[in-house]
Amino acid sequence: MPKPAGAGSLPRYDRDFLLSPAKRNQVLDLWEVEQFGRDSFDDPDYLSIFGMKPSEWHARGVRLLGRTTLEAVGRGDIARRVQAAPDGASFGVLDPFAGSCNGLYWVLRHVPTATARGFELDPTVFALTSRNLALLDRPIERIEGNYREQFERHRFAAHHHLVVFLAPPWADALDATTGLDLGRTRPPIAEIVADMEPGLSCQSDPVRRGGA
């Protein structure tokens, strides 16, 4: 869908614009999501959410804020690691920064029998994601609050093999010159691992990515 008539000259729909005060906490129209795809990836259908292209998930009633539109999912080696587990193993998937839960959805594509649990601190994101998942009937348990405060109350049983999906906000971690520094996410990746490690079984398998 092209920009609406009379919209005038558009800013570039890139990461910086979607994280700006003007768009960060705004629900995006379909044309804006597609414009982000065009401007950033030369593909209006780039933003696949829950396995659907923008026109499909938007038609189902799914909506995203500017900042959750930026979620990019790395999922390349999850299947290989899951296949290494014993036959009949029980899996739990954990995301301390669940956002739209698109990351949990993609992990569940590889471990469909897993129990998925996502923590989300921001009440606006939590409410919008809960609404989206209810429309799509996705089996993901959502927990509102800081993972540090909620983790102990929502631990998996010790026999579970865990996939821990680390996706903190990028903050200053991505630099156009120096590249990605995971020590500068907010909070830093190492700090998140240190927070969670005492409560995780030795079978945990962290999968790292960065968020907006």
C-alpha positions in Angstrom: 0.0 0.0 0.0 1.5 3.4 -1.0 1.5 6.4 1.2 -1.9 8.1 1.5 -2.8 10.9 -0.9 -1.8 14.3 0.5 0.8 12.9 2.9 3.4 15.1 1.3 7.1 14.5 1.6 8.0 11.6 3.8 10.9 11.2 6.2 13.0 8.1 5.6 11.3 5.2 7.5 14.5 3.8 9.1 15.5 2.6 12.6 16.3 6.2 13.8 12.9 7.5 12.7 10.9 4.6 14.3 12.7 5.1 17.6 12.2 8.9 17.5 9.6 10.5 19.9 7.3 11.0 16.9 7.0 7.3 16.2 8.4 5.3 19.0 5.2 4.7 20.9 2.8 5.2 18.0 0.8 2.4 16.4 1.9 2.3 12.7 -0.5 2.2 9.8 0.1 -0.6 7.2 1.5 1.9 4.7 4.1 2.9 7.3 5.2 -0.6 8.0 5.6 -1.2 4.2 7.4 2.1 3.9 9.9 0.9 6.6 10.4 -2.2 4.5 11.0 -0.2 1.3 13.3 2.4 2.9 15.4 0.0 5.0 15.4 -3.3 3.0 14.0 -2.4 -0.4 11.1 -4.8 0.3 7.6 -3.6 1.4 6.9 -7.2 2.7 10.1 -7.4 4.8 8.4 -7.3 8.2 7.2 -10.8 8.7 5.3 -11.2 12.0 4.0 -14.6 13.1 4.9 -16.0 9.6 2.7 -13.4 7.7 3.6 -10.5 5.5 2.4 -7.0 6.6 -0.9 -7.0 4.6 -1.8 -10.4 6.1 -1.1 -9.7 9.7 -2.6 -6.2 9.5 -5.8 -7.6 8.0 -6.0 -10.0 11.0 -6.0 -7.0 13.3 -2.4 -7.2 14.5 -0.8 -3.8 15.3 2.7 -2.8 16.2 4.3 0.3 17.8 7.2 2.0 15.9 9.8 0.4 18.2 8.4 -3.1 18.1 8.3 -2.9 14.3 12.1 -2.9 14.5 12.3 -6.4 15.9 14.6 -8.6 13.9 14.7 -12.3 14.6 17.8 -14.5 14.3 16.9 -18.1 14.3 19.4 -19.9 12.1 20.8 -22.6 14.5 17.9 -23.2 16.8 16.7 -26.3 15.0 20.2 -27.9 15.0 20.5 -27.4 18.8 17.1 -28.7 19.5 17.7 -31.9 17.5 20.7 -32.6 19.7 18.4 -33.1 22.7 17.3 -36.6 23.8 14.1 -38.0 22.2 11.0 -37.0 24.1 12.8 -34.1 25.9 10.6 -31.3 27.3 11.4 -27.8 26.2 10.8 -24.4 27.7 11.4 -21.2 25.7 12.1 -18.0 27.7 12.3 -14.4 26.5 13.1 -11.8 29.1 12.3 -9.0 26.6 9.3 -10.4 24.8 8.1 -7.3 23.0 5.7 -8.4 20.2 6.5 -12.1 21.0 7.5 -12.6 17.3 10.9 -14.0 18.5 9.1 -16.6 20.7 6.8 -17.5 17.8 9.8 -18.3 15.5 11.4 -20.4 18.1 8.2 -22.3 18.6 8.3 -23.1 14.8 11.3 -25.3 15.6 10.1 -26.6 19.0 6.3 -26.7 18.6 5.7 -28.7 21.8 7.6 -26.3 24.0 6.1 -24.1 26.6 6.9 -20.5 25.8 7.1 -17.7 28.4 7.8 -14.0 27.7 8.4 -11.1 30.1 7.5 -7.6 29.1 8.1 -4.5 31.3 6.3 -1.9 29.3 2.6 -1.9 30.0 1.7 -0.4 26.5 3.7 -3.1 24.7 2.3 -5.8 27.0 -1.3 -4.8 26.3 -0.9 -4.5 22.6 1.0 -7.8 22.3 -1.7 -9.6 24.4 -4.3 -8.2 22.1 -2.4 -9.4 19.0 -1.8 -12.9 20.4 -5.5 -13.3 21.4 -6.5 -12.5 17.8 -4.0 -15.1 16.5 -4.5 -17.7 19.2 -0.8 -18.1 19.8 0.1 -20.4 22.8 2.6 -18.0 24.5 2.4 -17.2 28.2 2.9 -13.5 28.7 4.1 -12.1 32.1 4.0 -8.4 32.7 6.9 -7.0 34.7 10.7 -6.9 35.0 12.2 -10.3 34.4 14.5 -9.8 37.4 11.5 -9.6 39.7 9.3 -12.2 38.0 11.8 -14.9 36.9 11.9 -16.9 40.2 8.1 -17.1 40.3 7.9 -18.4 36.8 10.7 -21.0 36.5 10.4 -24.1 34.4 10.7 -27.5 36.0 14.3 -28.8 36.3 13.8 -31.5 33.6 13.1 -29.0 30.9 15.6 -28.1 28.2 15.6 -24.4 27.9 16.0 -22.1 25.0 16.7 -18.6 26.4 16.1 -15.9 23.9 18.1 -12.7 24.8 16.8 -9.6 23.1 17.5 -6.5 25.2 17.0 -3.0 23.7 19.9 -2.0 21.4 20.5 1.3 23.2 24.1 2.3 22.2 25.1 -1.2 21.1 24.9 -0.6 17.3 27.3 1.9 15.8 27.6 2.7 12.1 31.4 2.7 12.4 32.3 0.1 15.0 29.4 -2.3 14.5 27.6 -4.2 17.3 28.8 -4.3 20.9 26.7 -6.6 23.1 28.2 -5.0 26.1 26.3 -1.8 25.3 22.8 -3.1 25.1 20.4 -2.0 27.9 21.0 -4.0 30.1 24.2 -5.6 28.7 23.9 -9.2 27.6 26.5 -10.4 30.1 24.5 -8.8 32.9 21.3 -10.5 31.8 23.0 -13.9 31.7 24.4 -13.3 35.2 21.0 -12.4 36.5 19.4 -15.5 35.1 22.1 -18.1 35.3 21.7 -19.2 38.9 18.1 -20.2 38.2 18.6 -22.0 34.9 19.5 -25.6 34.5 22.8 -26.6 33.0 20.8 -27.6 29.9 19.9 -24.0 29.0 20.8 -22.9 25.5 20.9 -19.1 25.2 20.2 -17.7 21.8 21.2 -14.1 21.5 19.9 -11.3 19.3 19.3 -7.5 19.8 16.2 -5.5 20.1 15.1 -1.9 19.6 
